[in-house]
Amino acid sequence: MDGDCSSTEFAVGAPSGAAGARFWERYARVYDRIWDSPLTDAVNRQLWTNLPAAGQAVDLGCGTGLSSGPLRRLGWSVTGVDQSSAMLDRAVQHGRITTALCRDAANTGLPSGRADLVLVSNLLHLTAEPVAVLDEAWRLLAPAGLLAVVWPASGATLGTALRADLRAGRAFGRSLAAAFDRLGVGLAGVRVGARAHSGAAVADVVDAWVAARGAVAVHAGSVFDVECYLVVSKPGNHRA
Ligand SMILES: C[S@@+](CC[C@H](N)C(=O)[O-])C[C@H]1O[C@@H](n2cnc3c(N)ncnc32)[C@H](O)[C@@H]1O
């Protein structure tokens, strides 16, 4: 895999229960201020170049739909799945997803083998069972579909995120404001006992899972040293 995907802690985890719901509600309020940015645009450009003709996509852990928005503009229909209604509400309000489903990403209840594209972006480090999420994504995927996975790169910190924002061309004031928002979310996460897998751990899980399923790598890399991505297809349907 390209890029440095071998060691990180992000401060935010996936708390559950009432405290978790409050945490995600708070994060949803500032999510776009942090992540609706040239950095996210750069990740989306990597992911969504050379896409097949528009079809049906599923975005697992879609958040406010920042990865789905560009797909919608390309004519894709997107089912956004998230455990947080606060996140989903924003994705719907912005027209970034077609359908909102408030479910666990590892157990969506959606039909098997129908999605032309499944996205798992910045979710695996937050979930206790990343393999279960990848397996669910694989189950949803049509035989000729594509699965895109994004996760925080190793060594990513508040400092590297700030530098990445600036390198991606975000204005200094906005980059600094995003850094303070990230700090606020991180501290809120610590207060509710949030935990996250390291970028290295996620990379290991993804690599082992890809090998076990015989998934075929189509496209992989890292963006500004803070986000890693991998696009795979099912065996026998290699599109590269
Ligand atoms: C860091 S955000 C990423 C959002 C979006 N995918 C992106 O890349 O901008 C993580 C999202 O995953 C959701 N999430 C965390 N654990 C989940 C789970 N087990 N099932 C569904 N959604 C989950 C959170 O509510 C949050 O919206």
The ligand as a Tripos MOL2 file, in Angstrom:
@<TRIPOS>MOLECULE
LIG
   27    29     1     0     0
SMALL
NO_CHARGES

@<TRIPOS>ATOM
      1 C1        -15.3980   10.5710   11.9000 C.3       1 LIG1
      2 S1        -17.0510   10.4540   11.3100 S.3       1 LIG1
      3 C2        -16.8090   10.1180    9.5890 C.3       1 LIG1
      4 C3        -17.9490   10.6440    8.7530 C.3       1 LIG1
      5 C4        -17.7770   10.4950    7.2390 C.3       1 LIG1
      6 N1        -17.7040    9.1130    6.8460 N.3       1 LIG1
      7 C5        -16.5810   11.2440    6.7510 C.2       1 LIG1
      8 O1        -15.5780   10.6170    6.3560 O.co2     1 LIG1
      9 O2        -16.6230   12.4920    6.7860 O.co2     1 LIG1
     10 C6        -17.5470    8.8850   11.9270 C.3       1 LIG1
     11 C7        -19.0230    8.6520   11.7460 C.3       1 LIG1
     12 O3        -19.2750    7.2730   11.9930 O.3       1 LIG1
     13 C8        -20.4550    7.1630   12.7650 C.3       1 LIG1
     14 N2        -20.3550    5.8720   13.4680 N.ar      1 LIG1
     15 C9        -19.4860    5.4940   14.4330 C.ar      1 LIG1
     16 N3        -19.6860    4.2040   14.7850 N.ar      1 LIG1
     17 C10       -20.7030    3.7590   14.0020 C.ar      1 LIG1
     18 C11       -21.3690    2.5150   13.8740 C.ar      1 LIG1
     19 N4        -21.0180    1.4510   14.6160 N.pl3     1 LIG1
     20 N5        -22.3840    2.4060   12.9860 N.ar      1 LIG1
     21 C12       -22.7630    3.4790   12.2290 C.ar      1 LIG1
     22 N6        -22.1500    4.6890   12.3030 N.ar      1 LIG1
     23 C13       -21.1340    4.8260   13.1660 C.ar      1 LIG1
     24 C14       -20.4790    8.3910   13.6440 C.3       1 LIG1
     25 O4        -21.7840    8.6900   14.0860 O.3       1 LIG1
     26 C15       -19.9190    9.4430   12.6990 C.3       1 LIG1
     27 O5        -20.9350   10.0770   11.9780 O.3       1 LIG1
@<TRIPOS>BOND
     1     1     2 1
     2     2     3 1
     3     2    10 1
     4     3     4 1
     5     4     5 1
     6     5     6 1
     7     5     7 1
     8     7     8 2
     9     7     9 1
    10    10    11 1
    11    11    12 1
    12    11    26 1
    13    12    13 1
    14    13    14 1
    15    13    24 1
    16    14    15 ar
    17    14    23 ar
    18    15    16 ar
    19    16    17 ar
    20    17    18 ar
    21    17    23 ar
    22    18    19 1
    23    18    20 ar
    24    20    21 ar
    25    21    22 ar
    26    22    23 ar
    27    24    25 1
    28    24    26 1
    29    26    27 1
@<TRIPOS>SUBSTRUCTURE
     1 LIG1         1 GROUP 0 **** ****
